[in-house]
């Protein structure tokens, strides 16, 4: 749908052109202005696609208006109307980007042809191929950010089938094989240099990656990105020609207790630790940065990425990981059995997003997964149940306040204290009930507000039947954009707002014609038509009778 703004200082011309274009099949929203300043006021509020304007107008002429509209909307196409065939005007308007120039004496067909031409030019500018090519160019520039966002999503436990991984790896140019195991290394800068500023920190992180790349790129395909808490993350796979991949392919299941000499995975692990030690030393020597690294002890499948990252991250937060310049692998970590659960729980903040966006199905699926991951613990007051409970409480409180649903003692007591629940199932059921309450209120609130908007429009039309009932004016009355109001109204009623205003005007005109002695042009003015001929055409189109024929039929 495109927007057409008609501007002329003669109302009868504006109204006539509006009727002419609205009767066409063109995909247009039509707006009216009766001088240049009023047109600019509309253009400041709405995107204007086509400007159909008179050239000769007081205060601001059409050429001046065109310049102002183009400054706001550079893609706007201009069509000029004039009663004079003056070459200077034609030359000025074409230089300003006008696509046509029509004499008022030429009639309706040339005007419609010009509007059709403008629509065609706009459509040709925004072609499918053009949009795709533009998107490809933008995507190329955004690739690093998109790649980081996607890989961080995998770290947070987002589900990803092999087919989806293959598609995303190709799309975001991830230089790894989505069908082969991967090794992960995670770095931490223990202590920044005293002279490091905010911008320097980003450069130092990339410098560390350059050092890492220098040591590993000849044997491994790898990708680098930054995770939460300023973690530096590398995912690695031995290159096809590397000795490690060939050895693993030849001996995929080494016998238990085999040494590094006979176990390719043990040899790979030893190599990684050795190289990371070299990276660590280089960072200290060249960058004057103290860094720590943890690495997975063996390659793992992509489906285990989130739980593996959780396990490696835990190494930074306890025991030797609390020190400086440490170098560890996860074979030192005692498996607590809850890495997978914690990787699911890491996605808990998405629940807030799903509540805000009213995505009930996604909310329920994620909530059930998190609740299942927590399971039934011996006590609720420690460990994962305690963390998840208060994370959920923090998410729910703003939404409950938004809908004034945080008013019951029972609700607030169970929300603020985990001790009010006898088991995790009871706590989980409580939050699930709160979610149902919120989604129900969202649905009801949306329906209620839509009804109120429709009722406001109807009351305004009935009280201002002789005034400005354009879509733009009605949208201002209810503080919505014209396009959104038009769509909202049609979704609710099944009709266009223009149909309702036209029907209301016809109904009032019929009452006045039947119950009063007002003259025909006076009836027209009472329903918003200053031109008697325009009112007659409007009335006949709706009733198949002229106003006078209708009045006579009632006698």
VOTISE-475185 format. One record per residue (C-alpha): residue number from 0; residue in three letters; y, z, x. Coordinates in nm, 4 decimals. Each point is the difference from the previous one (the first is absolute). Example, Ala and Ser with C-alpha at 12.3 -4.5 7.8 and 13.67 -1.06 7.14 Angstrom:
seq, type, Y, Z, X
0, ALA, -0.4500, 0.7800, 1.2300
1, SER, 0.3440, -0.0660, 0.1370
//
This chain:
seq, type, Y, Z, X
0, UNK, 0.0000, 0.0000, 0.0000
1, UNK, 0.3410, -0.1033, 0.1365
2, UNK, 0.3469, 0.1330, -0.0897
3, UNK, 0.2774, -0.2347, -0.1154
4, UNK, 0.3608, 0.1189, -0.0232
5, UNK, 0.2329, -0.2083, -0.2205
6, UNK, 0.3727, 0.0442, 0.0686
7, UNK, 0.2896, -0.1528, -0.1934
8, UNK, 0.3302, 0.1367, -0.1338
9, UNK, -0.0724, -0.1605, -0.3391
10, UNK, -0.2516, 0.2206, -0.1919
11, UNK, -0.1082, -0.2818, -0.2286
12, UNK, -0.1167, -0.2009, 0.3034
13, UNK, -0.1867, 0.2975, 0.1480
14, UNK, -0.1722, 0.0754, -0.3308
15, UNK, -0.0843, -0.3630, -0.0627
16, UNK, -0.1499, -0.0475, 0.3455
17, UNK, -0.1974, 0.3252, -0.0342
18, UNK, -0.1502, -0.1158, -0.3283
19, UNK, -0.0765, -0.3443, 0.1440
20, UNK, -0.1850, 0.1423, 0.3023
21, UNK, -0.1794, 0.2762, -0.1916
22, UNK, -0.1420, -0.2672, -0.2320
23, UNK, -0.1488, -0.1792, 0.2993
24, UNK, -0.3376, 0.0756, 0.1562
25, UNK, 0.1526, 0.0940, 0.3345
26, UNK, -0.1133, 0.3339, 0.1570
27, UNK, 0.3493, 0.1491, -0.0075
28, UNK, 0.1768, 0.3261, -0.0787
29, UNK, 0.3509, -0.0954, -0.1121
30, UNK, 0.3101, 0.2117, 0.0680
31, UNK, 0.3589, -0.0610, -0.1077
32, UNK, 0.3404, 0.0617, 0.1558
33, UNK, 0.3449, -0.1084, -0.1169
34, UNK, 0.1844, 0.0097, 0.3321
35, UNK, -0.0694, 0.0176, 0.3720
36, UNK, 0.0403, 0.3764, 0.0376
37, UNK, -0.2456, 0.0713, -0.2822
38, UNK, -0.2463, -0.2430, 0.1613
39, UNK, 0.0265, 0.1769, 0.3363
40, UNK, -0.0590, 0.3371, -0.1692
41, UNK, -0.3245, -0.1370, -0.1440
42, UNK, -0.1020, -0.1557, 0.3330
43, UNK, 0.0447, 0.3348, 0.1741
44, UNK, -0.2558, 0.1544, -0.2339
45, UNK, -0.2480, -0.2860, -0.0367
46, UNK, -0.1463, -0.2735, 0.2186
47, UNK, 0.1448, -0.3310, -0.1199
48, UNK, -0.2097, -0.3134, 0.0579
49, UNK, 0.2168, -0.2622, -0.1734
50, UNK, 0.3762, 0.0094, -0.0564
51, UNK, 0.1286, -0.2338, -0.2745
52, UNK, 0.3775, 0.0320, 0.0122
53, UNK, 0.3191, -0.1685, -0.1059
54, UNK, 0.2163, -0.1003, 0.2962
55, UNK, 0.3412, 0.0489, -0.1623
56, UNK, 0.0372, 0.3669, -0.0987
57, UNK, 0.2992, 0.2387, 0.0253
58, UNK, 0.0245, 0.2531, 0.2860
59, UNK, -0.3244, -0.1099, 0.1704
60, UNK, -0.1176, -0.3600, -0.0196
61, UNK, -0.3601, -0.1188, 0.0204
62, UNK, 0.0122, -0.0885, 0.3709
63, UNK, 0.1214, 0.3523, 0.0881
64, UNK, -0.2614, 0.1513, -0.2284
65, UNK, -0.2736, -0.2065, 0.1631
66, UNK, 0.0959, 0.1338, 0.3452
67, UNK, -0.0168, 0.3611, -0.1205
68, UNK, -0.3354, -0.0469, -0.1746
69, UNK, -0.1461, -0.1759, 0.3049
70, UNK, 0.1123, 0.2910, 0.2156
71, UNK, -0.2102, 0.2293, -0.2220
72, UNK, -0.2871, -0.2433, -0.0675
73, UNK, -0.0151, -0.2749, 0.2664
74, UNK, -0.2843, -0.1837, -0.1766
75, UNK, 0.1936, -0.0377, -0.3279
76, UNK, 0.0371, -0.3607, -0.1243
77, UNK, 0.3344, -0.0961, -0.1549
78, UNK, 0.0776, -0.2499, -0.2759
79, UNK, 0.3661, -0.0729, -0.0743
80, UNK, 0.1489, -0.0986, -0.3348
81, UNK, 0.3442, -0.1531, -0.0374
82, UNK, 0.2038, -0.2009, -0.2401
83, UNK, 0.1401, -0.2058, 0.2845
84, UNK, -0.1561, -0.2573, 0.2286
85, UNK, 0.1811, 0.0983, 0.3169
86, UNK, -0.1436, -0.0986, 0.3358
87, UNK, 0.1499, 0.2998, 0.1880
88, UNK, -0.1847, 0.2425, -0.2248
89, UNK, -0.3251, -0.1894, 0.0376
90, UNK, 0.0366, -0.0075, 0.3777
91, UNK, 0.0792, 0.3753, 0.0233
92, UNK, -0.2849, 0.1044, -0.2284
93, UNK, -0.2607, -0.2108, 0.1801
94, UNK, 0.1129, 0.1357, 0.3377
95, UNK, -0.0461, 0.3485, -0.1433
96, UNK, -0.3614, -0.0717, -0.0858
97, UNK, 0.0228, -0.1174, -0.3602
98, UNK, -0.2959, -0.2045, -0.1149
99, UNK, 0.1817, -0.1744, -0.2875
100, UNK, 0.3358, -0.0688, -0.1606
101, UNK, 0.0153, -0.0754, -0.3738
102, UNK, 0.2900, -0.1136, -0.2167
103, UNK, 0.0252, 0.1940, -0.3257
104, UNK, 0.0504, -0.3276, -0.1846
105, UNK, -0.3457, -0.1246, 0.1054
106, UNK, -0.1832, 0.2123, -0.2582
107, UNK, -0.3080, 0.2249, 0.0128
108, UNK, -0.2583, -0.2179, 0.1708
109, UNK, 0.1658, -0.0167, 0.3450
110, UNK, 0.0455, 0.3786, -0.0055
111, UNK, -0.3678, 0.0559, -0.0818
112, UNK, -0.0986, -0.2487, 0.2690
113, UNK, 0.2096, 0.1897, 0.2548
114, UNK, -0.1570, 0.3324, -0.0965
115, UNK, -0.3461, -0.1558, 0.0258
116, UNK, 0.0909, -0.1379, 0.3413
117, UNK, 0.1150, 0.3455, 0.1173
118, UNK, -0.3282, 0.1554, -0.1144
119, UNK, -0.1949, -0.2693, 0.1822
120, UNK, 0.1975, 0.0494, 0.3245
121, UNK, -0.0599, 0.3772, -0.0116
122, UNK, -0.3714, -0.0497, -0.0640
123, UNK, -0.0287, -0.2446, 0.2899
124, UNK, 0.1703, 0.2454, 0.2369
125, UNK, -0.2502, 0.2744, -0.0826
126, UNK, -0.3273, -0.1904, 0.0207
127, UNK, -0.3398, 0.1573, 0.0475
128, UNK, -0.0411, -0.1582, 0.3406
129, UNK, 0.3441, 0.1181, 0.1064
130, UNK, -0.0691, 0.3557, -0.1055
131, UNK, -0.3355, 0.0032, 0.1777
132, UNK, 0.1507, -0.1408, 0.3195
133, UNK, 0.2808, 0.2545, -0.0127
134, UNK, -0.2528, 0.2762, -0.0595
135, UNK, -0.2034, -0.1178, 0.3003
136, UNK, 0.3073, 0.0197, 0.2222
137, UNK, 0.0882, 0.3459, -0.1258
138, UNK, -0.3603, 0.1131, 0.0316
139, UNK, -0.0059, -0.1061, 0.3646
140, UNK, 0.2972, 0.2216, 0.0740
141, UNK, -0.1443, 0.2883, -0.2007
142, UNK, -0.3536, -0.0266, 0.1430
143, UNK, 0.0179, 0.3031, 0.2337
144, UNK, 0.1263, 0.2266, -0.2793
145, UNK, -0.2528, -0.1362, -0.2518
146, UNK, -0.2848, 0.0335, 0.2501
147, UNK, 0.0988, 0.3600, 0.0715
148, UNK, 0.0242, 0.0803, -0.3716
149, UNK, -0.3423, -0.1510, -0.0691
150, UNK, -0.1746, 0.1739, 0.2917
151, UNK, 0.1625, 0.3322, -0.0876
152, UNK, -0.1342, -0.0472, -0.3510
153, UNK, -0.3497, -0.0355, 0.1434
154, UNK, 0.0545, 0.3202, 0.1996
155, UNK, 0.0946, 0.1761, -0.3230
156, UNK, -0.3256, -0.1038, -0.1616
157, UNK, 0.0974, -0.2981, -0.2117
158, UNK, -0.3116, -0.1791, -0.1188
159, UNK, -0.0553, -0.3353, 0.1700
160, UNK, -0.2994, -0.2268, -0.0406
161, UNK, -0.1065, -0.2386, 0.2774
162, UNK, 0.1357, -0.2972, -0.1950
163, UNK, 0.3390, 0.1670, -0.0461
164, UNK, 0.0093, 0.1052, 0.3666
165, UNK, -0.0681, -0.3572, 0.1120
166, UNK, 0.2794, -0.1271, -0.2211
167, UNK, 0.2494, 0.2665, 0.1131
168, UNK, -0.0905, -0.0310, 0.3689
169, UNK, 0.0687, -0.3727, -0.0178
170, UNK, 0.3185, 0.0488, -0.2042
171, UNK, 0.1462, 0.2674, 0.2297
172, UNK, -0.1420, -0.1515, 0.3210
173, UNK, -0.2036, 0.3046, 0.0981
174, UNK, -0.1772, -0.1170, 0.3206
175, UNK, -0.3262, 0.1801, -0.0812
176, UNK, -0.3249, -0.0908, -0.1736
177, UNK, -0.0238, 0.1735, -0.3409
178, UNK, -0.3804, -0.0298, 0.0090
179, UNK, -0.0588, 0.1756, 0.3360
180, UNK, 0.0207, 0.3683, 0.1013
181, UNK, 0.3259, 0.1236, 0.1470
182, UNK, 0.1111, 0.2685, 0.2467
183, UNK, 0.3110, 0.2133, -0.0571
184, UNK, 0.2321, 0.1636, 0.2511
185, UNK, 0.2873, 0.2238, -0.1108
186, UNK, 0.2892, 0.1023, 0.2238
187, UNK, 0.2601, 0.2739, -0.0178
188, UNK, 0.3138, 0.0438, 0.2060
189, UNK, -0.0154, 0.3673, 0.0920
190, UNK, 0.3477, 0.0300, 0.1413
191, UNK, 0.2916, -0.2403, -0.0148
192, UNK, 0.2340, -0.0511, 0.2887
193, UNK, 0.3218, 0.1983, -0.0364
194, UNK, 0.2090, -0.3176, 0.0131
195, UNK, -0.1991, -0.1734, -0.2800
196, UNK, 0.2004, -0.0814, -0.3142
197, UNK, -0.1308, -0.1173, -0.3389
198, UNK, 0.0138, -0.3669, 0.0934
199, UNK, -0.1561, 0.0683, 0.3393
200, UNK, -0.3034, 0.1592, -0.1651
201, UNK, -0.0924, -0.3271, -0.1706
202, UNK, 0.0350, -0.1876, 0.3291
203, UNK, -0.2090, 0.2591, 0.1850
204, UNK, -0.2750, -0.0311, -0.2635
205, UNK, -0.0102, -0.3766, 0.0555
206, UNK, 0.0029, 0.0539, 0.3756
207, UNK, -0.3079, 0.2212, -0.0325
208, UNK, -0.1671, -0.2760, -0.2004
209, UNK, 0.0872, -0.2501, 0.2743
210, UNK, -0.1699, 0.2243, 0.2557
211, UNK, -0.3011, 0.0415, -0.2302
212, UNK, -0.0156, -0.3746, -0.0456
213, UNK, 0.0164, -0.0547, 0.3747
214, UNK, -0.3135, 0.2087, 0.0540
215, UNK, -0.2045, -0.1030, -0.3037
216, UNK, 0.0943, -0.3559, -0.1051
217, UNK, -0.2270, -0.1770, 0.2482
218, UNK, -0.3164, 0.1581, -0.1517
219, UNK, 0.1078, 0.0746, -0.3590
220, UNK, 0.1595, -0.1523, -0.3037
221, UNK, 0.2402, 0.2665, -0.1218
222, UNK, 0.2775, 0.0764, -0.2437
223, UNK, 0.2630, 0.2720, 0.0228
224, UNK, 0.2056, 0.1751, -0.2663
225, UNK, 0.1647, 0.3366, -0.0613
226, UNK, -0.1411, 0.2517, -0.2458
227, UNK, 0.1327, 0.3214, -0.1483
228, UNK, 0.1401, 0.2765, 0.2231
229, UNK, 0.0999, -0.2694, 0.2540
230, UNK, -0.3642, -0.0586, 0.0926
231, UNK, -0.0695, -0.3100, 0.2101
232, UNK, -0.3134, -0.1728, -0.1276
233, UNK, -0.2141, -0.2735, 0.1555
234, UNK, -0.3013, -0.1708, -0.1546
235, UNK, -0.2228, -0.1796, 0.2511
236, UNK, -0.3004, -0.2302, 0.0082
237, UNK, -0.1685, -0.1360, 0.3156
238, UNK, 0.0724, -0.3688, 0.0430
239, UNK, -0.2851, -0.2422, -0.0669
240, UNK, -0.0339, -0.0784, 0.3703
241, UNK, 0.0210, 0.3641, 0.1115
242, UNK, -0.3053, 0.1631, 0.1540
243, UNK, 0.0100, 0.2814, -0.2528
244, UNK, -0.0449, -0.2167, -0.3086
245, UNK, -0.2776, -0.2002, 0.1669
246, UNK, -0.1789, 0.3183, 0.1027
247, UNK, 0.0292, 0.1524, -0.3487
248, UNK, -0.1278, -0.3229, -0.1568
249, UNK, -0.3011, 0.0049, 0.2336
250, UNK, -0.0707, 0.3704, -0.0564
251, UNK, 0.1450, 0.1015, -0.3401
252, UNK, -0.2068, 0.3214, -0.0325
253, UNK, -0.0407, 0.1721, 0.3367
254, UNK, -0.2619, 0.2712, 0.0167
255, UNK, 0.1022, 0.3640, -0.0390
256, UNK, 0.1139, 0.1704, 0.3174
257, UNK, 0.0640, -0.3248, 0.1855
258, UNK, 0.2521, 0.0077, 0.2830
259, UNK, 0.3227, -0.1937, 0.0278
260, UNK, -0.1803, -0.2523, 0.2188
261, UNK, -0.2441, -0.0908, -0.2795
262, UNK, 0.2213, 0.0793, -0.3018
263, UNK, 0.2818, -0.2563, -0.0502
264, UNK, 0.1851, 0.2302, -0.2419
265, UNK, -0.0045, 0.2873, 0.2506
266, UNK, 0.1286, -0.2391, 0.2657
267, UNK, 0.2732, -0.1170, -0.2364
268, UNK, 0.0996, 0.3594, -0.0681
269, UNK, 0.0205, 0.0823, 0.3700
270, UNK, 0.2049, -0.3144, 0.0623
271, UNK, 0.2472, 0.0887, -0.2784
272, UNK, 0.0546, 0.3500, 0.1343
273, UNK, 0.0492, -0.1342, 0.3513
274, UNK, 0.2520, -0.2571, -0.1087
275, UNK, 0.1877, 0.2494, -0.2193
276, UNK, 0.0311, 0.2258, 0.3012
277, UNK, 0.1634, -0.2922, 0.1833
278, UNK, 0.2347, -0.0586, -0.2960
279, UNK, 0.0885, 0.3688, -0.0018
280, UNK, 0.0793, -0.0045, 0.3715
281, UNK, 0.2111, -0.3163, -0.0295
282, UNK, 0.2026, 0.1476, -0.2885
283, UNK, 0.0733, 0.3077, 0.2086
284, UNK, 0.0870, -0.1961, 0.3134
285, UNK, 0.2025, -0.2907, -0.1416
286, UNK, 0.1421, 0.1386, -0.3271
287, UNK, 0.0155, 0.3684, 0.0949
288, UNK, -0.1763, 0.0790, -0.3297
289, UNK, -0.2781, 0.2513, -0.0507
290, UNK, -0.2594, -0.1452, -0.2393
291, UNK, -0.3328, 0.1062, -0.1502
292, UNK, -0.2745, -0.2263, -0.1307
293, UNK, -0.3103, 0.0370, -0.2156
294, UNK, -0.2601, -0.2744, -0.0442
295, UNK, -0.3043, -0.0532, -0.2193
296, UNK, -0.3225, 0.0601, 0.1915
297, UNK, -0.1659, -0.3146, -0.1393
298, UNK, 0.0804, -0.3070, -0.2086
299, UNK, -0.0019, 0.0575, -0.3767
300, UNK, 0.0107, -0.2095, -0.3181
301, UNK, 0.3319, -0.0789, -0.1677
302, UNK, -0.0961, 0.2003, -0.3096
303, UNK, 0.0073, 0.3138, 0.2182
304, UNK, 0.3496, -0.0666, 0.1351
305, UNK, 0.1764, 0.2655, -0.2108
306, UNK, -0.2504, 0.2775, 0.0698
307, UNK, -0.0085, -0.0896, 0.3716
308, UNK, 0.3795, 0.0172, 0.0221
309, UNK, -0.0055, 0.3354, -0.1770
310, UNK, -0.2494, 0.1316, 0.2530
311, UNK, 0.1959, -0.1278, 0.2997
312, UNK, 0.3242, 0.1402, -0.1443
313, UNK, -0.1593, 0.3426, -0.0324
314, UNK, -0.0609, -0.0002, 0.3763
315, UNK, 0.3773, 0.0075, 0.0501
316, UNK, 0.0383, 0.3124, -0.2094
317, UNK, -0.2472, 0.2470, 0.1439
318, UNK, -0.1668, 0.1179, 0.3215
319, UNK, 0.0696, -0.2204, 0.2992
320, UNK, 0.2081, -0.2321, -0.2176
321, UNK, 0.2758, 0.2610, -0.0102
322, UNK, 0.0535, -0.0479, 0.3705
323, UNK, 0.1863, -0.2682, 0.1900
324, UNK, -0.1230, -0.3211, 0.1654
325, UNK, -0.3486, 0.0397, -0.1454
326, UNK, -0.2629, -0.2720, -0.0208
327, UNK, -0.2804, 0.0516, -0.2521
328, UNK, -0.2554, -0.1881, -0.2067
329, UNK, -0.1367, 0.1037, -0.3355
330, UNK, -0.3413, 0.0860, 0.1439
331, UNK, 0.1652, 0.3342, 0.0869
332, UNK, 0.1001, 0.0575, -0.3622
333, UNK, -0.2312, 0.2052, -0.2093
334, UNK, -0.0477, -0.1898, -0.3212
335, UNK, 0.1196, 0.2174, -0.2871
336, UNK, -0.1505, -0.2379, -0.2506
337, UNK, 0.3303, -0.0466, -0.1848
338, UNK, 0.1649, -0.2852, 0.1946
339, UNK, -0.0851, -0.2483, -0.2746
340, UNK, 0.1261, 0.2418, -0.2641
341, UNK, 0.3263, 0.0497, 0.1882
342, UNK, 0.0448, -0.3751, 0.0411
343, UNK, -0.0168, -0.0351, -0.3801
344, UNK, 0.2369, 0.2909, -0.0516
345, UNK, 0.2577, -0.1631, 0.2310
346, UNK, 0.0732, -0.2462, -0.2804
347, UNK, 0.1103, 0.2805, -0.2322
348, UNK, 0.3675, -0.0983, 0.0176
349, UNK, -0.0845, -0.3258, -0.1751
350, UNK, -0.0548, 0.2073, -0.3140
351, UNK, 0.3758, 0.0586, -0.0134
352, UNK, 0.0594, -0.3765, 0.0174
353, UNK, -0.2541, -0.0692, -0.2747
354, UNK, 0.1614, 0.2610, -0.2252
355, UNK, 0.3445, -0.1477, 0.0576
356, UNK, -0.1223, -0.3537, -0.0687
357, UNK, -0.2121, 0.1013, -0.3010
358, UNK, -0.3170, -0.1428, 0.1572
359, UNK, -0.2471, 0.2178, -0.1857
360, UNK, -0.3239, -0.1716, 0.1036
361, UNK, 0.0879, 0.0081, 0.3706
362, UNK, 0.1049, 0.3637, -0.0270
363, UNK, -0.3240, 0.1042, -0.1651
364, UNK, -0.2173, -0.1889, 0.2482
365, UNK, 0.1742, 0.1528, 0.3041
366, UNK, 0.0199, 0.3481, -0.1515
367, UNK, -0.3713, 0.0004, -0.0804
368, UNK, -0.0789, -0.1134, 0.3553
369, UNK, 0.2118, 0.2781, 0.1520
370, UNK, -0.1440, 0.2618, -0.2338
371, UNK, -0.3528, -0.1102, 0.0870
372, UNK, 0.0823, 0.0100, 0.3723
373, UNK, 0.1133, 0.3628, -0.0274
374, UNK, -0.3247, 0.0945, -0.1755
375, UNK, -0.0884, 0.3600, -0.0804
376, UNK, 0.0913, 0.2402, 0.2812
377, UNK, -0.1043, 0.3639, 0.0253
378, UNK, 0.3657, 0.1002, -0.0239
379, UNK, 0.3142, -0.1791, -0.1163
380, UNK, 0.2366, 0.1953, 0.2218
381, UNK, -0.0795, -0.1719, 0.3309
382, UNK, -0.0732, -0.3474, 0.1336
383, UNK, 0.0230, -0.3253, -0.1887
384, UNK, 0.0150, 0.1436, -0.3557
385, UNK, 0.3089, 0.2041, 0.0880
386, UNK, 0.1760, -0.2975, 0.1631
387, UNK, -0.0766, -0.2396, -0.2849
388, UNK, 0.0978, 0.2483, -0.2721
389, UNK, 0.3509, 0.0562, 0.1313
390, UNK, 0.0455, -0.3680, 0.0880
391, UNK, -0.0782, -0.0813, -0.3639
392, UNK, 0.2331, 0.2735, -0.1235
393, UNK, 0.2844, -0.1452, 0.2100
394, UNK, -0.0668, -0.3465, -0.1464
395, UNK, -0.0183, 0.1148, -0.3626
396, UNK, 0.3010, 0.2349, -0.0146
397, UNK, 0.2764, -0.2715, 0.0099
398, UNK, -0.1790, -0.2093, -0.2642
399, UNK, -0.0549, 0.2997, -0.2279
400, UNK, 0.3695, 0.0895, 0.0351
401, UNK, 0.0956, -0.3577, -0.0814
402, UNK, -0.1739, 0.0262, -0.3364
403, UNK, 0.0928, 0.3666, -0.0573
404, UNK, -0.3682, 0.0875, -0.0038
405, UNK, 0.0233, 0.2907, 0.2442
406, UNK, 0.0848, 0.2562, -0.2641
407, UNK, -0.3192, 0.1890, -0.0775
408, UNK, -0.1033, 0.3193, 0.1771
409, UNK, -0.3628, -0.1145, 0.0075
410, UNK, 0.0952, -0.3365, 0.1568
411, UNK, 0.2338, 0.1444, 0.2631
412, UNK, -0.2416, 0.2796, 0.0909
413, UNK, -0.2904, -0.2385, 0.0572
414, UNK, 0.2263, -0.2434, 0.1866
415, UNK, 0.1512, 0.2495, 0.2412
416, UNK, -0.3060, 0.2073, 0.0901
417, UNK, -0.3462, -0.1180, 0.0987
418, UNK, -0.1279, 0.3489, -0.0849
419, UNK, 0.0382, -0.0850, -0.3688
420, UNK, -0.3045, -0.2289, 0.0323
421, UNK, -0.3587, 0.1174, 0.0386
422, UNK, -0.1310, -0.3210, 0.1586
423, UNK, 0.1171, -0.3319, 0.1401
424, UNK, -0.1333, -0.1747, -0.3112
425, UNK, 0.2184, 0.2191, -0.2178
426, UNK, 0.3043, -0.0743, 0.2181
427, UNK, -0.0795, -0.3720, 0.0027
428, UNK, -0.0400, -0.0087, -0.3805
429, UNK, 0.3362, 0.1763, -0.0332
430, UNK, 0.1801, -0.2662, 0.2057
431, UNK, -0.1795, -0.2779, -0.1846
432, UNK, 0.1237, 0.1418, -0.3328
433, UNK, 0.3550, 0.0156, 0.1367
434, UNK, -0.0289, -0.3658, 0.1041
435, UNK, -0.1167, -0.0984, -0.3509
436, UNK, 0.2971, 0.1905, -0.1456
437, UNK, 0.2446, -0.1816, 0.2276
438, UNK, -0.1403, -0.3470, -0.0649
439, UNK, 0.0025, 0.0631, -0.3768
440, UNK, 0.3633, 0.1105, 0.0144
441, UNK, 0.0919, -0.3048, 0.2065
442, UNK, -0.1578, -0.2318, -0.2561
443, UNK, 0.1631, 0.1842, -0.2902
444, UNK, 0.3366, 0.0227, 0.1738
445, UNK, 0.0041, -0.3715, 0.0738
446, UNK, -0.0802, -0.0856, -0.3620
447, UNK, 0.2612, 0.2422, -0.1319
448, UNK, 0.2729, -0.1280, 0.2296
449, UNK, -0.0807, -0.3612, -0.0872
450, UNK, 0.0314, 0.0854, -0.3705
451, UNK, 0.3356, 0.1686, 0.0661
452, UNK, 0.1316, -0.3068, 0.1842
453, UNK, -0.1024, -0.2313, -0.2856
454, UNK, 0.1612, 0.2325, -0.2571
455, UNK, 0.3203, 0.0178, 0.2074
456, UNK, 0.0155, -0.3790, 0.0107
457, UNK, -0.0519, -0.0280, -0.3753
458, UNK, 0.2691, 0.2587, -0.0781
459, UNK, 0.2461, -0.1652, 0.2367
460, UNK, -0.0567, -0.3466, -0.1476
461, UNK, 0.0455, 0.1271, -0.3556
462, UNK, 0.3234, 0.1846, 0.0855
463, UNK, 0.1488, -0.2787, 0.2123
464, UNK, -0.1166, -0.3069, -0.1874
465, UNK, 0.3426, -0.1635, 0.0344
466, UNK, 0.0258, 0.0728, 0.3739
467, UNK, -0.1611, -0.0981, 0.3290
468, UNK, -0.3782, 0.0051, -0.0425
469, UNK, -0.0955, -0.1908, 0.3125
470, UNK, -0.3042, 0.1212, 0.1915
471, UNK, 0.2309, 0.1104, 0.2799
472, UNK, 0.2045, 0.2255, -0.2321
473, UNK, -0.3099, 0.1491, -0.1653
474, UNK, -0.1523, 0.0707, 0.3426
475, UNK, 0.3181, 0.1819, 0.1057
476, UNK, -0.0197, 0.2122, -0.3142
477, UNK, -0.3472, 0.1332, 0.0867
478, UNK, 0.0540, 0.0012, 0.3809
479, UNK, -0.2719, -0.2542, 0.0790
480, UNK, 0.0044, -0.3410, 0.1659
481, UNK, 0.0101, -0.2918, -0.2461
482, UNK, -0.3288, -0.1446, 0.1232
483, UNK, -0.1838, 0.3320, -0.0248
484, UNK, 0.1468, 0.0771, -0.3436
485, UNK, -0.1005, -0.3440, -0.1293
486, UNK, -0.3590, 0.0453, 0.1218
487, UNK, -0.0231, 0.3607, -0.1224
488, UNK, 0.1281, -0.0908, -0.3464
489, UNK, -0.2404, -0.2912, -0.0381
490, UNK, -0.2976, 0.2094, 0.1201
491, UNK, 0.0817, 0.2612, -0.2635
492, UNK, 0.0976, -0.2165, -0.2986
493, UNK, -0.1565, -0.3377, 0.0708
494, UNK, 0.3404, -0.1670, -0.0484
495, UNK, 0.3011, -0.0923, 0.2109
496, UNK, 0.3202, 0.2044, -0.0314
497, UNK, 0.1869, -0.3198, -0.0861
498, UNK, -0.2343, -0.0474, -0.2980
499, UNK, 0.0860, 0.3492, -0.1242
500, UNK, 0.3777, -0.0433, 0.0408
501, UNK, -0.0127, -0.3398, -0.1703
502, UNK, -0.2067, 0.1389, -0.2900
503, UNK, 0.2352, 0.2977, -0.0407
504, UNK, 0.3035, -0.2257, -0.0023
505, UNK, -0.1581, -0.2338, -0.2573
506, UNK, -0.0928, 0.2950, -0.2245
507, UNK, 0.3560, 0.1340, 0.0082
508, UNK, 0.1439, -0.3477, -0.0572
509, UNK, -0.2221, -0.0398, -0.3075
510, UNK, 0.1200, 0.3352, -0.1376
511, UNK, 0.3657, -0.0889, 0.0559
512, UNK, -0.0417, -0.3439, -0.1526
513, UNK, -0.1665, 0.1478, -0.3070
514, UNK, 0.1963, 0.3218, -0.0479
515, UNK, 0.3545, -0.0815, 0.1164
516, UNK, 0.2715, -0.2537, -0.0590
517, UNK, 0.0649, -0.0507, 0.3702
518, UNK, 0.0593, -0.3558, 0.1112
519, UNK, -0.2706, -0.1720, 0.2056
520, UNK, 0.1892, 0.0330, 0.3301
521, UNK, 0.0711, 0.3684, -0.0786
522, UNK, -0.3716, 0.0633, -0.0506
523, UNK, -0.0646, -0.1681, 0.3331
524, UNK, 0.2539, 0.2243, 0.1740
525, UNK, -0.1638, 0.3105, -0.1544
526, UNK, -0.3250, -0.0845, 0.1791
527, UNK, 0.1532, -0.1047, 0.3314
528, UNK, 0.0785, -0.3712, -0.0360
529, UNK, 0.3660, -0.0963, 0.0484
530, UNK, -0.0756, -0.3674, -0.0601
531, UNK, -0.0735, -0.0945, -0.3622
532, UNK, -0.1876, -0.3139, 0.1066
533, UNK, -0.2161, 0.1947, 0.2457
534, UNK, -0.0784, 0.2600, -0.2687
535, UNK, -0.0959, -0.2770, -0.2427
536, UNK, -0.2376, -0.1603, 0.2498
537, UNK, -0.1529, 0.3395, 0.0833
538, UNK, -0.0502, 0.0901, -0.3695
539, UNK, -0.1468, -0.3378, -0.0932
540, UNK, -0.2431, 0.0058, 0.2898
541, UNK, -0.1365, 0.3352, -0.1238
542, UNK, 0.0003, -0.0626, -0.3770
543, UNK, 0.0058, -0.3824, -0.0348
544, UNK, 0.3141, 0.0472, -0.2152
545, UNK, 0.3685, 0.0047, 0.0881
546, UNK, 0.1791, 0.3278, -0.0820
547, UNK, 0.1677, -0.1641, -0.2995
548, UNK, -0.3315, -0.1426, -0.1271
549, UNK, -0.1578, 0.3445, 0.0315
550, UNK, 0.2891, 0.1661, -0.1910
551, UNK, -0.0242, -0.2647, -0.2739
552, UNK, -0.3756, 0.0536, -0.0291
553, UNK, 0.0582, 0.3633, -0.0944
554, UNK, 0.2158, -0.0821, -0.3012
//
